Every structure is written in C-alpha cells, then in structure tokens.
C-alpha cells in the first residue's frame, strides 16, 4: 500500500516538474522575459500623426536609468511641445515637436545618451505639391460653395450629398493648412531601450531559473491544496449521505475503517461465533422397532 502511494506521489511530482519547465520555455520563447519591449503601439500612433516632416530615432543604452534622466532634460531644452512621455521600468518613448534648425543638434545630443540603432526621416507626400496659399484658396472655395447650398431650404438628395462632400474637403484642407504652417518643424519620435549587454546570457539564464522555481513552487502548492480540498469535499459528501463518489482504492478514496471489521465479521460468522450465529445441529432419527418387545402381544394381521 505504501509503495503504491509513493509511486503516485512520484508520478505527480515528475509531471509538475515538466509542466513548470514547459511554462517557463513558453514564457521566454517569444521574448516575454523581463527585458523584452513591445513598441508597436506607440510606433503606430506616431505613424498616424499628420505632420509634414517626421523623424524617428531608436536608441539603446547600457545604463537605462541614467539615459532616461538625460532624455528628460533634453526634452525640456529642445521640444516645442511634448505629445508623449511614456517611461516604464525597461524602456522610454518620447514624441515631441522640434524646430527644424535644431535637428542636427538634437542628433548629436542623442548620440551622447545612447547608441542610435535606427534613424528614419519621413515626409508627408500629400503636402509636397501644395503650399499655404493654394490650400487657403481651396478652403475659401469650399466654404463659399457650402454657404450657397445652405441657402436652399429644401435641398435634394444630390445637394445633400454635395454638402457632406464639401464638409469633408473643408476638414482636410484645414488639416493640411495646419501641417503646412508647421513645415519649419519636425515631429520627433525617440525610443530608448536597454542594450544587449544588459541582457547577457548569464542574466537571462538566471531570470529563467528564478521564473522556473517560482512556477514550480506555485504548482506544488496548488496541487497540495487541490488534493486535500478534494479529500475534504469527499468526506463532507459522505457525511451527507452521498455514496459511490470515490472509487475503491482510488487516489481520493478515504481510508476504509470498517474494512477489517467486515473481514473479521465474515470470518467469525463462518466459524459459528457471534450473537447472531446459530450452530447447525444435525438430528438423527432412528426408526421405531418393528418387532414387539417382551411382554407385548403381537398385533394381529
């Protein structure tokens, strides 16, 4: 009985060890470790921003905390307006506007903060073939046509569609004018992440070992709680009169306290002991004598 229980415990322990290993591998396989950084969302937001001149810098630093402090100071000195300052434990993202004439100076300062891994400058091509004067004239024309349509008391369906189209054109022209008036500035995106030196192989293995031991301990504690919780639940159900829930000899079956007494009861009953047992008595009946005894008359035939 003890060897069977020991084998069950060993089997569960081996299963939990391998399960913790699989969870750890899955966690670190896709770069989900402590130092991984996902910058897709801020990059997408920056790309959607309407601006004539945009530029992005991707920086890495061996001393992230010191670099983030320097980046905050640089922002206060160079930015015209700060749109994003997102600083986390393992990265920093900054989006701000900058005077066009100070771009080279900013690039030099960024190279002192960290290593520039990528630099990308983008020009909005929809604004290349226009200028403030052209867009101002277009805006005035759209507003005049819309005012003429607004004078119609009962417009037709075609006139209603034309009014909606003019409103869209007015919004786009106003946006273009705002972008063109900012043509002497840049919209700057800077991301700052740890360099590869910080996430060395030794540290990565250490992080994986700590994570593995944490998961393994959690699984062992959970399995113990589930085991004894199930035992308690089965015991309570048995007290309430539910039978046949646990299988005979199963993992969660309670100890059969009455097992020995049932066996002994059957043993003693078979031997004829106990109150309720009755010893069988075999009675032998002899036939009566067919010959008359002395002094008795022989019956007449």
Residue pairs with C-beta under 8 A, 6 or more apart in sequence:
8 251
12 223
13 220
16 216
16 219
16 220
16 223
17 216
19 219
20 212
20 215
20 216
20 219
21 212
23 215
24 208
24 211
24 212
24 215
27 33
27 211
28 204
28 207
28 208
28 211
33 199
33 204
33 207
33 208
34 90
34 207
35 90
35 194
35 198
35 199
36 90
37 90
37 91
37 193
37 194
39 91
39 93
39 191
39 193
42 84
42 86
42 93
42 95
42 189
42 191
43 56
43 189
43 191
45 84
45 95
46 54
46 56
46 95
46 187
46 189
49 83
49 95
49 187
50 124
50 175
50 178
50 179
51 124
51 179
51 182
51 186
51 187
52 123
52 124
52 127
52 179
52 180
52 182
52 183
53 100
53 121
53 122
53 123
53 124
53 183
53 185
53 186
53 187
54 121
54 122
54 123
54 124
54 186
54 187
54 188
54 189
55 103
55 119
55 120
55 121
55 122
55 186
55 187
55 188
55 189
56 118
56 119
56 120
56 122
56 188
56 189
56 190
56 191
57 107
57 110
57 116
57 118
57 119
57 188
57 189
57 190
57 191
58 116
58 117
58 118
58 119
58 191
58 193
59 67
59 110
59 113
59 114
59 115
59 116
59 117
59 190
59 191
59 192
59 193
60 114
60 115
60 117
60 192
60 193
60 194
60 195
60 196
61 67
61 113
61 114
61 115
61 192
61 193
61 194
61 195
62 194
62 195
62 197
62 198
64 90
64 91
64 92
64 192
64 193
64 194
64 198
67 92
67 113
67 114
67 192
68 87
68 92
68 192
70 112
70 113
71 92
71 94
71 113
71 190
71 192
72 85
72 87
74 106
74 109
74 110
74 113
75 82
75 85
75 94
75 96
78 96
78 98
78 102
78 105
78 106
78 109
79 96
79 97
79 98
79 188
80 96
80 97
80 98
80 99
80 185
81 96
81 97
82 94
82 95
82 96
83 95
83 96
83 97
84 93
84 94
84 95
84 96
85 93
85 94
86 92
86 93
86 94
87 93
90 193
90 194
91 191
91 192
91 193
91 194
92 191
92 192
93 189
93 190
93 191
93 192
94 188
94 189
94 190
94 191
94 192
95 187
95 188
95 189
95 190
96 187
96 188
97 182
97 185
97 186
97 187
97 188
98 106
98 185
98 186
98 187
98 188
99 184
99 185
99 186
100 184
100 185
100 186
101 184
103 186
106 188
107 116
107 119
110 116
110 190
113 192
114 192
114 195
115 195
124 179
126 176
127 176
127 179
127 180
127 183
130 176
130 180
131 180
132 177
132 180
132 181
135 173
135 176
135 177
135 180
136 177
138 169
138 173
139 170
139 173
139 174
139 177
142 166
142 169
142 170
142 173
143 170
145 162
145 166
146 163
146 166
146 167
146 170
149 155
149 159
149 162
149 163
149 166
150 163
152 159
155 163
227 252
230 252
231 252
231 254
234 245
234 246
234 252
234 253
234 254
235 254
237 245
238 245
238 254
246 252
246 253
246 254
247 253
265 274
268 274
268 277
269 276
269 277
272 278
272 279
292 298
292 299
